């Protein structure tokens, strides 16, 4: 995030030289502390975050394939045939897994 924003970053910088970086570190620490003292079960939170990741991943794979296959965007560095076939196959398998998950949740409900 800091690199994309052009901020100075890294623990090697003093706080006055990289204030945005240290604000992000501090806010992340506060969120972590809040989660640590809350009633949220960390294992369930980890489980559901991975379920969400599994639902979002095929969409991101498709978007990346579309971008990296575009000559307008990538110039001469577009994906090869093998990369495209592998990427689309991976996205397809993940969509099938997501459909199976949705069916299982609709049939049995969410795990407790």
Buried (B, 14 or more C-beta within 10 A) or exposed (E): EBEEEEBBBEEEBEEEEBEBBBEBBEEEEEEEEEEEEEEEEEEEEEEEEEBEEEBEBBEEBBEEBEEBBEEEEEEEEBBEEEEBEEBBEBBEEBBEBBEEEEEEEEEEEEEE
